[in-house]
Amino acid sequence: MAIIKAPPKQPKSVTIQARVEESVKTQLDQYAKFIDSTPSYVITEALKILFKRDDEFKAWLGQQPSNGKIQSLQEADSKRPRNANEGRTNTTRHAREHSVITTACLASDETHE
């Protein structure tokens, strides 16, 4: 067994473009700064939380013919550790995650122009 573990493989990334309100962009940047990360990371994690918690979306997704690929991606993602604090419970952090989800949901309406 190796003394030093190999770094986790980074998932494949793609670029998306979305229009959001200026105040949303400001909050996104501030939240990223708050957790010492990037806006891209905040958006990705907020959307993962949204997709994981929305039971109506999961039911709808299960009825879609192309869900096999998405399901395997979700299973693979659920097996990788999130971060060093994953096991800890932090209610303040959960409240903040919820506010990011709300922001992401409001912003998603703009992407369908």
Phi, psi and omega in degrees: 000136182289144177287319178255126180281147176293146179294150179295145179290135178280134178293154179298135180248149173231159179261135174236160177234131181218146175261132177227161176297150181301321180295326178293316179299319179297314179295321178301312179298319179293320179295318178299318178296318180302319181263010178056055182218200181245156174303322179300318179296316180300313180298313181300312182292322178297318179292323177299318178297315179303310182296324181288325186267344184275096183296323179295320177295317180298320178295316178297316181298323179295340179269353183277140183294336184262020186283351180302314180293316181295317180299316181293327177292320179295319179295317179297318181293323183290341182272343182271143179293142181281304181194180184293339183263011187303321184281344182281150175254124180225101185295328177297316181297317180297321177296320178294319178300320179298319181293327177293321179297315179301316178298316180296322179295317179297322181289331184295334178297330181286337185283350184261033181287000000 
